[in-house]
Amino acid sequence: MNQIIALVAASSLILPLIYTFIFLIKNQINPPNKNYQANGTLMIIIKETIS
């Protein structure tokens, strides 16, 4: 019983780290597209509220 609890506790700490490393490696191999276009009307509204 103690071994099962220890395995569950250890996996709850280790699995998120493994998932994070896999996600980082995946993003290094295939970086996400950073070609975002801002909506023109939204930019006009933001400029008007700032000034």
C-alpha positions as a Markdown table, in Angstrom:
| # | Residue | x | y | z |
|---|---|---|---|---|
| 1 | Met | 0.0 | 0.0 | 0.0 |
| 2 | Asn | 2.8 | 2.4 | 0.8 |
| 3 | Gln | 4.5 | 1.7 | -2.5 |
| 4 | Ile | 1.3 | 2.5 | -4.4 |
| 5 | Ile | 0.9 | 5.8 | -2.6 |
| 6 | Ala | 4.6 | 6.6 | -3.2 |
| 7 | Leu | 4.2 | 5.8 | -6.9 |
| 8 | Val | 1.1 | 8.1 | -7.2 |
| 9 | Ala | 2.9 | 10.9 | -5.4 |
| 10 | Ala | 6.0 | 10.6 | -7.5 |
| 11 | Ser | 4.1 | 10.4 | -10.7 |
| 12 | Ser | 2.1 | 13.5 | -9.8 |
| 13 | Leu | 5.3 | 15.4 | -9.5 |
| 14 | Ile | 7.2 | 13.9 | -12.4 |
| 15 | Leu | 4.6 | 13.7 | -15.1 |
| 16 | Pro | 4.0 | 17.5 | -15.4 |
| 17 | Leu | 7.8 | 18.0 | -15.8 |
| 18 | Ile | 7.9 | 15.4 | -18.5 |
| 19 | Tyr | 4.9 | 17.0 | -20.3 |
| 20 | Thr | 6.5 | 20.4 | -20.1 |
| 21 | Phe | 9.8 | 19.2 | -21.6 |
| 22 | Ile | 7.9 | 17.4 | -24.4 |
| 23 | Phe | 5.9 | 20.6 | -25.1 |
| 24 | Leu | 9.1 | 22.7 | -25.2 |
| 25 | Ile | 10.9 | 20.3 | -27.5 |
| 26 | Lys | 7.8 | 20.2 | -29.8 |
| 27 | Asn | 7.8 | 24.0 | -30.0 |
| 28 | Gln | 11.5 | 24.1 | -30.8 |
| 29 | Ile | 11.1 | 21.7 | -33.7 |
| 30 | Asn | 7.9 | 23.3 | -35.0 |
| 31 | Pro | 7.6 | 26.9 | -33.7 |
| 32 | Pro | 4.1 | 28.4 | -33.7 |
| 33 | Asn | 3.2 | 30.9 | -36.4 |
| 34 | Lys | 3.8 | 34.4 | -35.0 |
| 35 | Asn | 2.2 | 36.2 | -38.0 |
| 36 | Tyr | -0.6 | 37.8 | -36.1 |
| 37 | Gln | -2.7 | 40.5 | -37.8 |
| 38 | Ala | -4.4 | 43.1 | -35.6 |
| 39 | Asn | -7.9 | 44.1 | -36.5 |
| 40 | Gly | -7.8 | 47.6 | -38.0 |
| 41 | Thr | -11.0 | 48.8 | -36.3 |
| 42 | Leu | -9.8 | 47.6 | -33.0 |
| 43 | Met | -6.6 | 49.5 | -33.3 |
| 44 | Ile | -8.5 | 52.7 | -34.2 |
| 45 | Ile | -10.7 | 52.3 | -31.1 |
| 46 | Ile | -7.6 | 51.7 | -28.9 |
| 47 | Lys | -5.9 | 54.8 | -30.4 |
| 48 | Glu | -9.0 | 56.9 | -29.8 |
| 49 | Thr | -9.4 | 55.9 | -26.2 |
| 50 | Ile | -5.7 | 56.5 | -25.4 |
| 51 | Ser | -5.7 | 60.0 | -26.8 |
